[in-house]
Each structure stands twice: as structure tokens, then as C-alpha cells.
Amino acid sequence: MPKLLEVVKNEENENNLNIYLSTVRQVMLRALAEAAAGTADAVPTFVAILDTKLAPPEGVRLGRHDPNAPLTQEQADAMKVYDRGVITRRLVVTGLGLAGEHGRGAAPKIRELLKTGDTDDKFVANEALERMGLPADGK
């Protein structure tokens, strides 16, 4: 557990080995979520990662990008980084949900994902809140 807590904080592990679709860090986050389920052990790490700012690349509008207007290489590379960040965020939210009542302090941040309009974000957020025994609407 201590080693997993240490290595998931390292954003250099947010790379793909071109073997799997997940990054090394994402696989470790999933393992940490399972290993720490029902405890507060990983909650501070998950909250810190959840606090990382995540925004799509400049000049790219998600869901509204004209498919006939190709992305520049710079935009495509930035989009890959953004997409990895979105998946990492979902894994962290899942980990907070698995922490149960220990993850409840992150509920307001998790509820923000319900406003993104992304179906996967909403699903993961709702599932996490349910595991924490909290309503999605915050009441």
C-alpha cells in the first residue's frame, strides 16, 4: 500500500506502454482503489489527483469539433493527454467510492462531474456517491 500511494502521485507514470490502453498510473490507481477499499488510506491521494485541473486543449470543443476540420498534431497530442486525464479522474472517483464513508469529504467535487454532460462521468460519479451512501443531489 505505501509503495502504491507513492507511485500513483508521480505523473510521469501517466504514460502508455503501447501494450494496453491504460497507462501505468491508471493500472496502479485501480489496484490502489481495490487494496484500500473501505479505508481512508488512499483518500488524500485520490482527492489530490481529483483536484488537478483538467481542461480540453485550446481550440478543441468537445462534442462539437467539426470532423472535417482536422486537428493539428499539437491539438491531437494535447487531446491524448486530456483523454488520459479524464480516465484517471474517473478511476480516482471510483476509488473514492470504494473508500465508502471515508470518501464522503470529496462528494461536492464528485457531484461536479454530474454537471459535465458526459455520460461516463455521470455514471462513475453516481456510482461513487451511491457507494458512499450519499444522494446525487446533495440533500
N, C-alpha and C positions, 0 to 999 in steps of 0.2 A: 504494500500500500504506500509506504513513504516514497519509494522509487517512482511509482506511477504518478503520485502527486507532484513530484519534482519534474518529471519529463513532459507531462502534459502542459506545463506552464511555458515550455520552450516553443515559441512559434516557428523555430527552424524545423521542427518536426511536422510542420504543415506542408509537407511535400508528398508527391505521389511517386511511388517507386516504379510506375508504369507496369505494375503487375496486377494491381487491383484498382478499383475505382476510388476506394477510400485512401486517405493519407495515413501515414504512420500515427500521427497525433490523433486522428479520428478513431482509429482502432484502439489506441490506448485509452481514449476518453470513454469509449463503450465498455472496455474492460474495467476501468475505474468505477464507472456507474454501477456495474453489476457487483463488483467487490465491495463497494461502500454502501450498497442498498440498505436502507433502514437506519443509517447512521448519519452523523453530521460531518464525518471525516473529510469528504470531498466538497462539501457545500461552499466553503470560502473560495476554493479554486474554481468551481463552476460559476459562482457569482462574478468573480473577477473576469472570467472569459466572457460571460454574458454582458458585462459592462463595456466590452470592446466595441468601439464604433464600427458600424457596418453600413456602407452605402454603395450603391451601384456605381460603376465607373462614370465619369463625367461624359456627357454626350450620348449615353445609352439610357433609353427609357424602357424599363422592364415592362414586358407585356404589350408594348406599343411600338417597338422598334420595327421599322419598315424592313421586311425581309429582302426587298430589292436593293436596299442601301447597305452594302457590306460594311462590316466593322473593320476598322483599321487593325493592324496587328497589335498595336498598343492597347486598343479597346478590347480586343479578343483576349489578350493576356490578362488584362485587368478584370475582365469578366470571369475568367477561370478562378482568379484569386477571390473574387466576390462570391462565386458559387461555392467554393470550398468553405468560406466563412459562414455562409448560410447553413450548410450541412453541419459544420462544427457547432454552430449556435443551437441547432435542433438537438444534437447529441447532448449538449450541456443541459438543455431544458429537460430532456428525458432523464438525465442523471439527477437533476433536482427533484423531479417527480418520484424517482425511485428512492430518494432520501426520505420521502414521506413528510411527516410533520417537521422534520429538520430543515426542509427546503422552503417552508412557508414564507420566510422573510423575502424570498425572491418573487413571490406571487405578483406584486404590481408590475414587475419587469416582464414576467411571463404573460400577463394579461395584455401587455402592449403588442405582443405578437398576434393577438386576436384582431388587431386593427390593421394588420399589414395587407389584408386582402389575399394573402397566399394560402391556399387550401392546406398545404402541408404544414405550414407554420401554425395554422389554427388547430389542426388535428393534434400536433405534438403538444401545443400549449394546453388544450382542453384535457388531454390525457394526463399531463403532469399535474394540473390543478385537481383533477379527479383523484389521483393517487395521493395527493396531499389532503384530501378531504375538504377541498375548498370549492366554492362556486365560481364559475367563469365570470360572472358579473361583479364579483367583489362584494356582494351583500351578504 
